[in-house]
Amino acid sequence: MNAKQPPAKKASLSRPDGVVTLEQVAEAAGVSPSTVSRILNGTAAVSQAKKDAVQAAIQDLGYRPNPVARGLAGGRTLSIGVVTQIISSPFYGEALLGIERELERAGYVPLFVSGNWNEDDERKAIETLLSRRVDGVIVLAGRMPDAELATVADSLPVVVVGRQLAGPQLFSFSFDNREGARLATQHLIDQGHRRIAFIAGDLMHDDAVERQNGYFDALAGAGIAVDPNLIVQSDYTEAGGMLAVSRLLERDAPFTALFASNDQMAIGACLGLHRRNLRVPDDVSLVGFDDLIMARYAMPPLTSVRQSVYEVGVEAANAMLAMLSGGQPKAHLPGPELVARESTRRLSR
């Protein structure tokens, strides 16, 4: 015999607006609504037969749990605000994917907004999220003053990535950008290069400052004097990397290697070198930072410093979930790793 509910029974349980309620599932399964709720939450200590009956009723009736109702019943919306910077950036895209997948596993929905590396935009974005009554806010880097973020944390948990802050309901962590940049520069030094140009990021960003300091550390360790003519600041974009190379080549300061503060600028720099009839790595060795997917498929494949951007997102989400459950937030990121590919080669004497 078919164990499913007959069509007539299913019709009798349907509401005129087509919405199936938890109570209707309970009636079809022969259990109480509270039992259905506990089974859905994974906290029910009931027989497997009752669990199977509830699952069969859910399937037959087409019931969809209402996360908003569940959250409101517990005083929450089950939503987390996420302030990214440039939402179209491949860097932030990987981090957002990690956040989304980890929150989804816990039954939370992320609400993404862009700060555009603009203090006012970030402030408006957070105000919008607060008006939506999110349960917490994750901020990826940004320019809002530390004191303002601490004030936001007075009313709900806040996780900040890429900055160092501390306070009640406030947790932050960052990647070891300084060591990563030192590894990148040291790799070029080990390849025999001493005229190493550097494209810095926007020095309003903490990570850009740390990557520049790592470049300085490696030069100092090798007894190489810093040449300001070999340093140019840009904006972390492909176009910025291409323009930075043009500015470097217009100076009377030859170089045999180039370290760009992120993969996007490195790829733009590669195009800029190509347009000046300079080949990578035959004429200029090139290193990036972040090891985004695009680095593996660049021409030539790009030597880069690996940081798991996806894992950054996962750790941010887990830290937020820990705070929401009353636990102690933690973040465990792997250290930087130099991934050598075809964009670098030993300098020919």
GIPE-V429306 format. One record per helix or strand. SS is the DSSP state (H for helix, E for strand). FROM is the first residue (numbers start at 1). TO is the last residue. If there is no record, write none. Layout:
# GIPE-V429306
SS:FROM:TO ; SS:FROM:TO
This chain:
# GIPE-V429306
H:7:13 ; H:22:29 ; H:33:41 ; H:48:61 ; H:67:73 ; E:79:84 ; H:90:105 ; E:109:114 ; H:119:131 ; E:136:140 ; H:146:152 ; E:157:161 ; E:167:167 ; E:170:173 ; H:177:190 ; E:196:200 ; H:206:221 ; H:228:230 ; E:231:233 ; H:238:249 ; E:257:260 ; H:263:275 ; E:285:290 ; H:293:297 ; E:303:306 ; H:309:324 ; E:337:339
